[in-house]
């Protein structure tokens, strides 16, 4: 049975407590019926992994892109700087 809005309002906290305990509360207001129920809290990553767990990434350890060699990093930075110096100098 649905409560009238004024009855719901007069015992608001009791109805909120019963909804928090898992009992849905039905409220009737201006000819419409509303239900109040507690929702379960979602974790931050629940919607992130909605399509399943992520696949593992397999990379070649000899690939230069993932190398920690300081000389290779310096070479890549020099190439990048030269490329952008050329692009910015023409403008």
C-alpha positions as CSV (number, residue, x, y, z in Angstrom):
1,X,0.0,0.0,0.0
2,X,1.3,3.4,-0.9
3,X,1.7,6.2,1.6
4,X,0.3,9.6,1.0
5,X,2.9,12.3,0.6
6,X,1.9,14.0,3.9
7,X,2.2,10.8,5.8
8,X,5.5,10.1,4.3
9,X,6.7,13.6,5.1
10,X,5.5,13.4,8.7
11,X,7.6,10.3,9.3
12,X,10.3,11.0,6.8
13,X,13.3,9.6,8.7
14,X,11.5,6.4,9.7
15,X,10.7,5.7,6.1
16,X,14.2,6.6,5.0
17,X,15.5,4.1,7.6
18,X,13.2,1.4,6.4
19,X,14.3,2.0,2.8
20,X,17.9,1.9,3.9
21,X,17.2,-1.5,5.6
22,X,15.9,-2.9,2.2
23,X,12.2,-2.4,2.4
24,X,10.9,-0.3,-0.6
25,X,8.6,2.5,0.4
26,X,5.8,3.5,-2.0
27,X,4.6,7.1,-1.9
28,X,1.5,8.4,-3.7
29,X,1.6,12.1,-4.8
30,X,-0.8,13.8,-7.2
31,X,-2.1,10.6,-8.6
32,X,1.3,9.1,-9.3
33,X,3.1,6.5,-7.3
34,X,6.8,6.7,-6.4
35,X,9.1,4.2,-4.8
36,X,11.9,4.9,-2.5
37,X,14.6,2.3,-2.1
38,X,18.3,2.2,-1.2
39,X,20.7,1.6,-4.1
40,X,23.9,-0.4,-3.7
41,X,27.0,1.7,-4.0
42,X,29.1,1.0,-7.1
43,X,32.8,0.8,-7.0
44,X,34.8,3.3,-9.0
45,X,36.0,0.7,-11.5
46,X,32.8,-1.2,-11.9
47,X,31.8,0.7,-15.0
48,X,35.4,0.9,-16.2
49,X,35.6,-2.9,-16.7
50,X,32.0,-3.2,-18.0
51,X,33.2,-5.0,-21.1
52,X,35.3,-7.5,-19.2
53,X,38.8,-7.5,-17.8
54,X,41.5,-5.8,-19.9
55,X,43.7,-7.9,-22.1
56,X,47.3,-8.3,-21.3
57,X,49.8,-6.4,-23.4
58,X,52.7,-8.4,-24.7
59,X,55.6,-6.3,-25.9
60,X,58.9,-7.3,-27.3
61,X,61.6,-6.6,-24.7
62,X,64.0,-5.7,-27.4
63,X,61.7,-3.1,-28.9
64,X,63.4,0.3,-28.8
65,X,60.2,2.1,-27.9
66,X,60.2,0.5,-24.4
67,X,64.0,0.7,-23.9
68,X,65.4,2.4,-20.8
69,X,68.8,3.0,-22.5
70,X,69.8,6.6,-21.7
71,X,71.6,7.0,-25.0
72,X,68.6,5.9,-27.0
73,X,66.4,8.3,-24.9
74,X,68.8,11.1,-25.6
75,X,68.7,10.3,-29.4
76,X,64.9,10.2,-29.4
77,X,64.7,13.5,-27.6
78,X,67.2,15.1,-30.0
79,X,65.2,13.9,-33.0
80,X,62.0,15.2,-31.5
81,X,63.5,18.6,-30.7
82,X,64.9,18.9,-34.2
83,X,61.6,18.0,-35.8
84,X,59.7,20.6,-33.7
85,X,62.4,23.2,-34.1
86,X,62.0,22.9,-37.8
87,X,58.3,23.2,-37.6
88,X,58.3,26.1,-35.3
89,X,61.0,28.0,-37.2
90,X,58.9,28.1,-40.4
91,X,56.1,30.0,-38.8
